[in-house]
Each structure stands twice: as structure tokens, then as C-alpha cells.
Amino acid sequence: MDDWLTRARDAVAEAAGVPASELELDHDAEATLLDLARIAAHASGDRTNAPLLCYLIGRAQGTRELEALAKAVRGAS
């Protein structure tokens, strides 16, 4: 994670009352989320769908693994 994203993660963790380590993104998660954002922007023709999709993925991730959610998005595109 770059410095800006690390600071944003820390601020979100503090606001949510969770340890920052729970919001850590590893390289694979970063790559998957960026790929999903790319798919959302290109498949829909609307770039604003990229962050909205990533938000939905984040909301759903408590119920399923990231790769399962990514597979669902890729299958729907």
C-alpha cells in the first residue's frame, strides 16, 4: 500500500473501531480489486461503477472470500 492509502486505511480503521491490521490489503487482494474496478468501468461504460462495485465487494466480504465474489462479478460481466 502506498502512503496515502495507508493513512486512509488507518483513518477508516479508527472510525470503525477496528484494528488497522484487519483492513490490510495484500498484493493479491489489491490486484483482484483493481481488476474488478477495471471490469466495472469497462463493461458498464461508466467509470463511477468501479468504486461502487468495490464498495459492494467490501460490504459482502464478511460473508464470502474475495475470490468467490470476484468470480461472481466476472461471471456477470
C-alpha positions as CSV (number, residue, x, y, z in Angstrom):
1,M,0.0,0.0,0.0
2,D,1.2,3.5,-0.7
3,D,1.4,6.2,2.0
4,W,-1.9,7.8,1.1
5,L,-3.8,4.5,1.2
6,T,-2.1,3.5,4.4
7,R,-3.2,6.8,6.1
8,A,-6.8,6.4,4.7
9,R,-6.9,2.8,5.9
10,D,-5.7,3.9,9.4
11,A,-8.4,6.6,9.5
12,V,-11.1,4.2,8.4
13,A,-10.0,1.6,11.0
14,E,-10.1,4.2,13.7
15,A,-13.5,5.5,12.7
16,A,-14.8,1.9,12.5
17,G,-13.2,0.9,15.8
18,V,-11.3,-2.0,14.3
19,P,-7.5,-2.7,14.3
20,A,-5.9,-1.4,11.1
21,S,-4.4,-4.9,10.5
22,E,-8.0,-6.1,9.8
23,L,-8.1,-3.7,6.8
24,E,-4.7,-4.7,5.4
25,L,-4.6,-5.4,1.7
26,D,-2.2,-8.0,0.4
27,H,-0.8,-7.9,-3.1
28,D,-3.4,-10.5,-4.3
29,A,-6.3,-8.6,-2.9
30,E,-5.0,-5.3,-4.4
31,A,-4.7,-7.0,-7.8
32,T,-8.2,-8.5,-7.6
33,L,-9.9,-5.3,-6.5
34,L,-8.1,-3.3,-9.3
35,D,-9.2,-5.9,-11.8
36,L,-12.8,-5.8,-10.6
37,A,-12.7,-2.0,-10.8
38,R,-11.4,-2.3,-14.4
39,I,-14.2,-4.7,-15.3
40,A,-16.8,-2.5,-13.8
41,A,-15.6,0.6,-15.6
42,H,-15.2,-1.0,-19.0
43,A,-18.1,-3.5,-19.0
44,S,-20.6,-0.9,-17.8
45,G,-19.2,2.0,-19.8
46,D,-19.4,4.1,-16.6
47,R,-16.2,4.7,-14.6
48,T,-18.2,5.6,-11.5
49,N,-19.3,1.9,-11.2
50,A,-15.7,0.9,-10.3
51,P,-15.6,2.4,-6.8
52,L,-19.2,1.4,-6.2
53,L,-18.6,-2.2,-7.1
54,C,-15.5,-2.2,-4.8
55,Y,-17.7,-0.9,-2.0
56,L,-20.3,-3.6,-2.6
57,I,-17.5,-6.2,-2.6
58,G,-16.3,-4.8,0.7
59,R,-19.8,-5.0,2.2
60,A,-20.2,-8.6,1.1
61,Q,-16.7,-9.8,2.0
62,G,-17.8,-10.7,5.6
63,T,-19.9,-13.5,4.1
64,R,-17.6,-14.8,1.3
65,E,-14.0,-14.9,0.3
66,L,-12.8,-12.2,-2.1
67,E,-12.1,-14.7,-4.9
68,A,-15.6,-16.1,-4.7
69,L,-17.1,-12.6,-5.0
70,A,-14.7,-11.8,-7.8
71,K,-15.7,-14.9,-9.7
72,A,-19.4,-13.9,-9.4
73,V,-18.6,-10.4,-10.8
74,R,-16.5,-11.9,-13.6
75,G,-19.3,-14.3,-14.5
76,A,-21.9,-11.5,-14.6
77,S,-19.9,-9.3,-16.9
